[in-house]
Amino acid sequence: MKSLLAVTVATLLAACSEQPQDVSTTTNDKADHSEKLSEIRSVANQGPFKANWESLKEYEIPTWYQDAKFGIFIHWGVYSVPSHNGEWYPRKMYLSDTEEFAYQQEKHGPLTEFGYKDFIPQFTAEKFDADKWLEVVKDSGAKYIVPVAEHHDGFSMYDNSYSRWDAVEMGPKRDVIAELKTAANKADIYFGLSSHRAENWWFFEGGREVPSDVQDDAYRDLYGPAVSRETSEAGETPPTQEFLDDWLLRTVEIVDKYQPDLIWFDWWMASEPFHQHVKEFTSYFYNKGSTWDDMPALNYKDLGEFRSFPPGSAVLDIERGQMSDTYEYFWQTDTSVSKTSWGYVTNPSYRDANSLVDDLIDIVSKNGSMLLNIGPKPDGTIPQPEIDLLAEIGSWLKLNGEAIYNTRPWVTFGEGSTVVIDGTNSNDAEAHRKDFNSSDIRFTQNGDALYATVMAWPEDRDELTIRSINSENYPDEVTSVTMLGHDGELSYSQTENGLTVTLPDSSPSPFAQVIKITK
């Protein structure tokens, strides 16, 4: 399909790569936007894909993504400056019933005199080095990165043709996304981008209820309409056509400028008003990607009863949650090294590497990938505890990565006593997660190799019986059993009821141990 249509699609796409140089409220600029929107919709409906779900269901998740298994999410923006309670601080500092509201005024004075916009000059990123960041990513064993292009706060980390509120014109005075893209290419790491723009419609609503700079029209292009979230989600104050078109223009621009291998969307674009624009963007993105060396991918999240994509037309992402069983379609968990935040905070509470490795193993066994978030400081450095934590994960992957990368699910994801519930939000993950134990085993396969990853070392015995490797699930004769990181083969006994393996005297890995079975 790609070879037959690439030339035709490339011709249409060439025109869409031209970006507006100036944006204002003049009639001419609105006309330019209208022309651009027409170009987008033309591309969206002329190529391998059309802007309808029947067509988009034909999308195939690229092999590179299914092979990668592990990526790094990066929440970095103006919200790292206050570094207080995370990336939703910009919203909560205007909500009168929150701790952040009191904290902001105690520290910075009235919201009419010092609002969120006033943090921007302090966001200087003077120590930001994209190449150093990618060294940390490489050491972690991750195969792709997803920095935030624009969060709910409306400040873009890229050269945004549709807004003055970006990292090129303000704050760092650098195109952060372009620098990360270049560094990722040099490091042979796939490059994605996340967009959280949709939520800007209501994100700063609190500033309408108290005296604040949100009510100053001079800053409306940052703070957005700031309408009620409650009435917006009830469908009473839905996004306007102007806002939806602006969302489409901005999102297409990051595709045209940076050619990301992956686009990650936050949840609110699953709401009904976005549906047509989402279809148009997705078709545009897939058609454009069909002319690239590697087909790109797109992540989406559910919003209650709303689902923005039919299964298989894009990759479902679960925030701080997992699947209880193997999912038919490739999927992803996004989670964070921090238990409480995505952006940088001064008082972090970190997860440990062991639990994150266990979650990675569990997710991959069920046909998923893990996108693990870090939150750099406002000066552009990554906190040392986060570097150290990623390095621990990387050390485990250096030893055991063949049980993760390039693998596919087996006939069953695993066995053991620990129950993992289906989770779709951070409350599920934090409230119900239990540590895995030595009875818990997870399976992956690649060619003739089956990998049985034991989540904790069996301290009380020198043999391990893997009951899932029985005559029904594994009719072939086992020819070799080894443990990654241990020299020599392991003794074993194969019966119709399972495979019993004699364990080494000690574990070769500080976390989970991988038994490799070859037929």
TITORSE-716483 format. One record per residue (C-alpha): residue number from 1; z, x, y. Coordinates in pm, whole numbers, plus 50000, padded with zeros to 5 digits. Example, Ala and Ser with C-alpha at 12.3 -4.5 7.8 and 13.67 -1.06 7.14 Angstrom:
ATOM   dokol       w       u       v
ATOM       1   50780   51230   49550
ATOM       2   50714   51367   49894
***
This chain:
ATOM   dokol       w       u       v
ATOM       1   50000   50000   50000
ATOM       2   50094   50275   50240
ATOM       3   49771   50471   50191
ATOM       4   49545   50166   50237
ATOM       5   49706   50032   50552
ATOM       6   49848   50337   50727
ATOM       7   49547   50398   50951
ATOM       8   49527   50037   51071
ATOM       9   49901   50012   51134
ATOM      10   49915   50354   51302
ATOM      11   49654   50242   51556
ATOM      12   49862   49940   51653
ATOM      13   50182   50141   51662
ATOM      14   50049   50412   51888
ATOM      15   50047   50177   52185
ATOM      16   50404   50069   52111
ATOM      17   50532   50425   52135
ATOM      18   50482   50418   52513
ATOM      19   50819   50338   52670
ATOM      20   50880   50183   53015
ATOM      21   50983   50445   53268
ATOM      22   51180   50220   53500
ATOM      23   51366   49894   53462
ATOM      24   51478   49657   53736
ATOM      25   51467   49286   53804
ATOM      26   51131   49291   53981
ATOM      27   50845   49066   53875
ATOM      28   50629   49364   53777
ATOM      29   50895   49502   53545
ATOM      30   50938   49162   53381
ATOM      31   50563   49155   53327
ATOM      32   50581   49499   53167
ATOM      33   50851   49372   52933
ATOM      34   50637   49074   52842
ATOM      35   50349   49303   52755
ATOM      36   50576   49523   52546
ATOM      37   50715   49222   52361
ATOM      38   50361   49110   52283
ATOM      39   50282   49453   52143
ATOM      40   50594   49444   51925
ATOM      41   50505   49104   51785
ATOM      42   50150   49214   51720
ATOM      43   50267   49508   51510
ATOM      44   50527   49289   51339
ATOM      45   50253   49061   51207
ATOM      46   49971   49306   51133
ATOM      47   50053   49544   50851
ATOM      48   50207   49547   50504
ATOM      49   50481   49311   50628
ATOM      50   50487   48995   50835
ATOM      51   50775   48850   51038
ATOM      52   50883   48599   50774
ATOM      53   51128   48619   50486
ATOM      54   50871   48566   50212
ATOM      55   50691   48879   50326
ATOM      56   51005   49082   50392
ATOM      57   51135   49008   50042
ATOM      58   50854   49235   49918
ATOM      59   51033   49534   50070
ATOM      60   51143   49801   49822
ATOM      61   51452   50010   49897
ATOM      62   51334   50372   49923
ATOM      63   51417   50619   49649
ATOM      64   51558   50875   49892
ATOM      65   51833   50631   49989
ATOM      66   51919   50536   49632
ATOM      67   51939   50907   49546
ATOM      68   52150   51012   49847
ATOM      69   52466   50809   49770
ATOM      70   52681   50955   50049
ATOM      71   52641   50953   50426
ATOM      72   52844   51019   50739
ATOM      73   52890   50753   51008
ATOM      74   52974   50883   51358
ATOM      75   53149   50664   51616
ATOM      76   53136   50858   51941
ATOM      77   53111   50715   52289
ATOM      78   53294   50643   52613
ATOM      79   53568   50468   52411
ATOM      80   53675   50811   52284
ATOM      81   53805   50894   52634
ATOM      82   54099   50649   52643
ATOM      83   54144   50738   52273
ATOM      84   54384   50448   52231
ATOM      85   54355   50201   51944
ATOM      86   53990   50273   51877
ATOM      87   53645   50157   51976
ATOM      88   53755   49801   52056
ATOM      89   53979   49927   52336
ATOM      90   53708   49842   52595
ATOM      91   53739   49475   52500
ATOM      92   54114   49458   52453
ATOM      93   54197   49631   52782
ATOM      94   54072   49313   52955
ATOM      95   54250   49063   52728
ATOM      96   54579   48970   52893
ATOM      97   54771   48904   52571
ATOM      98   54714   49251   52421
ATOM      99   54907   49576   52421
ATOM     100   54594   49750   52547
ATOM     101   54591   49533   52861
ATOM     102   54939   49648   52961
ATOM     103   54872   50008   52857
ATOM     104   54554   50029   53066
ATOM     105   54717   49910   53387
ATOM     106   55028   50119   53339
ATOM     107   54815   50428   53292
ATOM     108   54524   50362   53530
ATOM     109   54623   50082   53767
ATOM     110   54459   49744   53840
ATOM     111   54139   49655   53655
ATOM     112   53970   49587   53987
ATOM     113   54019   49952   54080
ATOM     114   53978   50124   53742
ATOM     115   53773   49949   53477
ATOM     116   53600   50066   53163
ATOM     117   53307   50205   53362
ATOM     118   53545   50453   53525
ATOM     119   53597   50634   53195
ATOM     120   53230   50737   53192
ATOM     121   53262   51040   53427
ATOM     122   53538   51169   53198
ATOM     123   53306   51155   52898
ATOM     124   53161   51502   52953
ATOM     125   53103   51619   52593
ATOM     126   53117   51978   52716
ATOM     127   53177   52121   52366
ATOM     128   52924   51906   52181
ATOM     129   52708   52114   51947
ATOM     130   52480   51909   51722
ATOM     131   52414   52203   51489
ATOM     132   52788   52252   51430
ATOM     133   52825   51884   51351
ATOM     134   52549   51911   51093
ATOM     135   52722   52212   50936
ATOM     136   53025   51989   50881
ATOM     137   52801   51720   50734
ATOM     138   52634   51968   50498
ATOM     139   52971   52100   50384
ATOM     140   53082   51745   50303
ATOM     141   52796   51694   50059
ATOM     142   52657   51401   50257
ATOM     143   52281   51347   50254
ATOM     144   52238   51128   50564
ATOM     145   52406   51063   50897
ATOM     146   52430   50751   51111
ATOM     147   52550   50815   51467
ATOM     148   52611   50512   51687
ATOM     149   52320   50463   51926
ATOM     150   52493   50188   52124
ATOM     151   52825   50018   52059
ATOM     152   52950   49681   52186
ATOM     153   53048   49845   52515
ATOM     154   52684   49862   52632
ATOM     155   52675   50240   52685
ATOM     156   52382   50405   52508
ATOM     157   52407   50752   52356
ATOM     158   52031   50800   52392
ATOM     159   51769   50797   52667
ATOM     160   51755   50421   52721
ATOM     161   51456   50301   52923
ATOM     162   51612   49958   52967
ATOM     163   51949   50058   53111
ATOM     164   52097   50313   53350
ATOM     165   52418   50316   53143
ATOM     166   52329   50593   52902
ATOM     167   52435   50946   52811
ATOM     168   52130   51098   52980
ATOM     169   52197   50955   53326
ATOM     170   52578   50952   53309
ATOM     171   52865   51126   53134
ATOM     172   52729   51406   52915
ATOM     173   52387   51403   53092
ATOM     174   52230   51477   52753
ATOM     175   52026   51285   52499
ATOM     176   52288   51304   52226
ATOM     177   52076   51117   51973
ATOM     178   51775   51344   52025
ATOM     179   51993   51653   51973
ATOM     180   52142   51510   51654
ATOM     181   51798   51414   51526
ATOM     182   51673   51771   51577
ATOM     183   51980   51918   51409
ATOM     184   51952   51678   51115
ATOM     185   51589   51772   51061
ATOM     186   51681   52141   51058
ATOM     187   51961   52075   50809
ATOM     188   51738   51863   50583
ATOM     189   51963   51561   50632
ATOM     190   51825   51208   50661
ATOM     191   51884   51055   51003
ATOM     192   51993   50700   51078
ATOM     193   52113   50510   51384
ATOM     194   52346   50216   51430
ATOM     195   52314   49934   51681
ATOM     196   52612   49719   51781
ATOM     197   52436   49575   52084
ATOM     198   52444   49208   51982
ATOM     199   52818   49175   52038
ATOM     200   52784   49284   52402
ATOM     201   52708   48918   52479
ATOM     202   53079   48833   52465
ATOM     203   53255   49170   52430
ATOM     204   53400   49187   52783
ATOM     205   53491   48817   52812
ATOM     206   53853   48898   52904
ATOM     207   53737   49044   53232
ATOM     208   53628   48695   53341
ATOM     209   53982   48560   53300
ATOM     210   54171   48823   53502
ATOM     211   54086   49007   53825
ATOM     212   53859   49292   53714
ATOM     213   53538   49482   53775
ATOM     214   53370   49276   53502
ATOM     215   53326   49005   53765
ATOM     216   53136   49241   53995
ATOM     217   52762   49175   53953
ATOM     218   52696   49541   54032
ATOM     219   52816   49620   53679
ATOM     220   52672   49321   53495
ATOM     221   52411   49545   53332
ATOM     222   52696   49728   53156
ATOM     223   52945   49451   53088
ATOM     224   52687   49190   52998
ATOM     225   52732   48815   53043
ATOM     226   53093   48842   52912
ATOM     227   53094   48484   52789
ATOM     228   53349   48338   52549
ATOM     229   53329   48470   52195
ATOM     230   53473   48145   52063
ATOM     231   53212   47924   52229
ATOM     232   52935   48170   52144
ATOM     233   53022   48168   51775
ATOM     234   53049   47789   51787
ATOM     235   52692   47775   51920
ATOM     236   52797   47633   52256
ATOM     237   52703   47941   52462
ATOM     238   52437   48113   52251
ATOM     239   52258   48427   52369
ATOM     240   51977   48354   52612
ATOM     241   51613   48438   52546
ATOM     242   51644   48716   52803
ATOM     243   51937   48873   52615
ATOM     244   51762   48840   52279
ATOM     245   51442   48994   52412
ATOM     246   51643   49278   52563
ATOM     247   51809   49332   52222
ATOM     248   51466   49353   52060
ATOM     249   51328   49591   52324
ATOM     250   51625   49827   52297
ATOM     251   51621   49829   51918
ATOM     252   51248   49893   51897
ATOM     253   51287   50175   52147
ATOM     254   51523   50372   51921
ATOM     255   51270   50333   51641
ATOM     256   50981   50455   51855
ATOM     257   51169   50745   52012
ATOM     258   51368   50878   51717
ATOM     259   51195   50752   51399
ATOM     260   51523   50692   51213
ATOM     261   51528   50684   50835
ATOM     262   51790   50412   50855
ATOM     263   51897   50143   51101
ATOM     264   52248   50000   51063
ATOM     265   52332   49665   51224
ATOM     266   52677   49526   51294
ATOM     267   52757   49171   51199
ATOM     268   52686   48943   51495
ATOM     269   52311   48962   51473
ATOM     270   52356   48750   51160
ATOM     271   52425   48455   51392
ATOM     272   52150   48195   51407
ATOM     273   52010   48268   51758
ATOM     274   51908   48620   51650
ATOM     275   51718   48519   51336
ATOM     276   51363   48515   51475
ATOM     277   51412   48840   51666
ATOM     278   51566   49000   51356
ATOM     279   51260   48906   51150
ATOM     280   51030   49047   51417
ATOM     281   51225   49370   51442
ATOM     282   51248   49415   51065
ATOM     283   50876   49364   51014
ATOM     284   50801   49600   51303
ATOM     285   51035   49865   51159
ATOM     286   50898   49837   50806
ATOM     287   50536   49838   50924
ATOM     288   50601   50143   51135
ATOM     289   50789   50311   50851
ATOM     290   50501   50249   50614
ATOM     291   50308   50518   50805
ATOM     292   50589   50778   50785
ATOM     293   50650   51032   50510
ATOM     294   50949   50833   50383
ATOM     295   50996   50458   50401
ATOM     296   51305   50374   50610
ATOM     297   51591   50140   50526
ATOM     298   51793   49882   50714
ATOM     299   52160   49781   50676
ATOM     300   52307   49441   50754
ATOM     301   52645   49272   50725
ATOM     302   52728   48911   50648
ATOM     303   52891   48685   50908
ATOM     304   53097   48427   50722
ATOM     305   52854   48175   50580
ATOM     306   52564   48334   50767
ATOM     307   52351   48605   50610
ATOM     308   52094   48774   50828
ATOM     309   51872   48892   50540
ATOM     310   51778   48750   50200
ATOM     311   51898   48974   49913
ATOM     312   51669   49272   49858
ATOM     313   51491   49253   50195
ATOM     314   51740   49503   50340
ATOM     315   52058   49678   50223
ATOM     316   52385   49483   50234
ATOM     317   52673   49677   50391
ATOM     318   53039   49592   50326
ATOM     319   53290   49715   50582
ATOM     320   53591   49883   50415
ATOM     321   53523   49683   50100
ATOM     322   53366   49722   49757
ATOM     323   53206   49527   49475
ATOM     324   53398   49416   49169
ATOM     325   53095   49469   48945
ATOM     326   52747   49620   48951
ATOM     327   52530   49455   49216
ATOM     328   52168   49378   49138
ATOM     329   52049   49530   49465
ATOM     330   52136   49868   49608
ATOM     331   52420   49825   49860
ATOM     332   52655   50025   50080
ATOM     333   53018   50047   50186
ATOM     334   53101   50173   50531
ATOM     335   53455   50300   50566
ATOM     336   53641   50556   50775
ATOM     337   53853   50865   50727
ATOM     338   54100   50687   50957
ATOM     339   54294   50389   50827
ATOM     340   54310   50224   51168
ATOM     341   54014   50328   51379
ATOM     342   53647   50423   51387
ATOM     343   53648   50602   51720
ATOM     344   53874   50893   51813
ATOM     345   54243   50819   51870
ATOM     346   54528   51057   51951
ATOM     347   54755   50923   51675
ATOM     348   54534   50889   51366
ATOM     349   54650   50788   51021
ATOM     350   54412   50944   50770
ATOM     351   54318   50856   50417
ATOM     352   54331   51139   50163
ATOM     353   54030   51302   50000
ATOM     354   54133   51193   49650
ATOM     355   54118   50821   49735
ATOM     356   53787   50861   49917
ATOM     357   53631   51049   49624
ATOM     358   53756   50777   49388
ATOM     359   53599   50509   49606
ATOM     360   53272   50701   49621
ATOM     361   53265   50721   49240
ATOM     362   53344   50351   49202
ATOM     363   53082   50247   49459
ATOM     364   52806   50462   49307
ATOM     365   52881   50330   48957
ATOM     366   52809   49980   49089
ATOM     367   52472   50069   49246
ATOM     368   52604   50154   49591
ATOM     369   52634   50427   49852
ATOM     370   52927   50522   50074
ATOM     371   52891   50572   50449
ATOM     372   53208   50752   50564
ATOM     373   53296   50750   50933
ATOM     374   53438   51020   51157
ATOM     375   53539   50994   51524
ATOM     376   53475   51301   51742
ATOM     377   53681   51377   52052
ATOM     378   53543   51310   52402
ATOM     379   53472   51682   52445
ATOM     380   53233   51670   52148
ATOM     381   53446   51845   51887
ATOM     382   53533   51694   51551
ATOM     383   53910   51682   51486
ATOM     384   54010   51958   51246
ATOM     385   54184   51723   50997
ATOM     386   53855   51534   50962
ATOM     387   53662   51857   50907
ATOM     388   53913   51961   50642
ATOM     389   53900   51623   50470
ATOM     390   53521   51627   50455
ATOM     391   53529   51981   50318
ATOM     392   53756   51866   50034
ATOM     393   53509   51594   49943
ATOM     394   53229   51850   49963
ATOM     395   53409   52086   49727
ATOM     396   53439   51810   49469
ATOM     397   53071   51723   49506
ATOM     398   52963   52086   49468
ATOM     399   53127   52082   49125
ATOM     400   53052   51725   49019
ATOM     401   52761   51611   49234
ATOM     402   52520   51570   48944
ATOM     403   52724   51264   48841
ATOM     404   52662   51114   49186
ATOM     405   52329   51222   49338
ATOM     406   52003   51085   49193
ATOM     407   52189   50871   48939
ATOM     408   52155   50506   48853
ATOM     409   52401   50250   48711
ATOM     410   52460   50235   48335
ATOM     411   52490   49919   48122
ATOM     412   52848   49879   48245
ATOM     413   53004   50026   48558
ATOM     414   53327   50128   48389
ATOM     415   53650   50049   48211
ATOM     416   54022   50067   48286
ATOM     417   54319   49875   48416
ATOM     418   54264   49892   48793
ATOM     419   54097   49582   48933
ATOM     420   53868   49617   49235
ATOM     421   53813   49290   49418
ATOM     422   53502   49191   49609
ATOM     423   53583   49278   49969
ATOM     424   53382   49194   50277
ATOM     425   53604   49321   50556
ATOM     426   53871   49574   50639
ATOM     427   54157   49337   50559
ATOM     428   54038   49303   50200
ATOM     429   54005   49676   50153
ATOM     430   54338   49775   50306
ATOM     431   54542   49488   50164
ATOM     432   54416   49495   49807
ATOM     433   54312   49852   49732
ATOM     434   54504   50014   49446
ATOM     435   54495   50376   49333
ATOM     436   54294   50444   49020
ATOM     437   54463   50590   48712
ATOM     438   54369   50781   48396
ATOM     439   54259   50463   48216
ATOM     440   53988   50411   48477
ATOM     441   53647   50554   48393
ATOM     442   53322   50505   48582
ATOM     443   52969   50556   48448
ATOM     444   52639   50675   48594
ATOM     445   52322   50798   48427
ATOM     446   52026   51022   48495
ATOM     447   51761   51070   48229
ATOM     448   51923   51162   47896
ATOM     449   52257   51234   48059
ATOM     450   52539   50981   48079
ATOM     451   52831   51067   48307
ATOM     452   53179   50930   48239
ATOM     453   53401   51008   48537
ATOM     454   53773   50991   48462
ATOM     455   53949   50890   48782
ATOM     456   54278   51071   48706
ATOM     457   54371   51345   48460
ATOM     458   54542   51213   48143
ATOM     459   54867   51412   48157
ATOM     460   55022   51257   47845
ATOM     461   54752   51327   47586
ATOM     462   54492   51581   47481
ATOM     463   54231   51327   47368
ATOM     464   54049   51054   47553
ATOM     465   53872   50761   47390
ATOM     466   53593   50610   47598
ATOM     467   53560   50262   47450
ATOM     468   53250   50163   47645
ATOM     469   53046   50432   47470
ATOM     470   53027   50224   47153
ATOM     471   52744   50138   46918
ATOM     472   52642   49833   47122
ATOM     473   52620   50009   47459
ATOM     474   52517   50352   47329
ATOM     475   52318   50325   47004
ATOM     476   52191   50684   47031
ATOM     477   52354   50980   46862
ATOM     478   52553   51204   47094
ATOM     479   52436   51566   47076
ATOM     480   52655   51730   47341
ATOM     481   52974   51661   47538
ATOM     482   53081   51882   47827
ATOM     483   53306   51860   48132
ATOM     484   53159   51967   48463
ATOM     485   53333   52282   48584
ATOM     486   53460   52373   48236
ATOM     487   53290   52643   48029
ATOM     488   53176   52545   47682
ATOM     489   53134   52219   47495
ATOM     490   53408   51972   47411
ATOM     491   53488   51850   47061
ATOM     492   53419   51480   47010
ATOM     493   53405   51204   46754
ATOM     494   53156   50920   46782
ATOM     495   53225   50587   46612
ATOM     496   53101   50233   46657
ATOM     497   53413   50162   46864
ATOM     498   53383   50444   47114
ATOM     499   53364   50815   47185
ATOM     500   53681   51024   47146
ATOM     501   53677   51353   47337
ATOM     502   53918   51646   47308
ATOM     503   54016   51744   47660
ATOM     504   54049   52099   47798
ATOM     505   54400   52237   47852
ATOM     506   54371   52181   48226
ATOM     507   54155   51991   48471
ATOM     508   53871   52188   48632
ATOM     509   53874   51951   48930
ATOM     510   54153   51859   49174
ATOM     511   54040   51496   49174
ATOM     512   53835   51298   48922
ATOM     513   53686   51476   48621
ATOM     514   53331   51427   48494
ATOM     515   53248   51420   48125
ATOM     516   52876   51465   48059
ATOM     517   52736   51307   47744
ATOM     518   52387   51400   47628
ATOM     519   52188   51224   47358
***
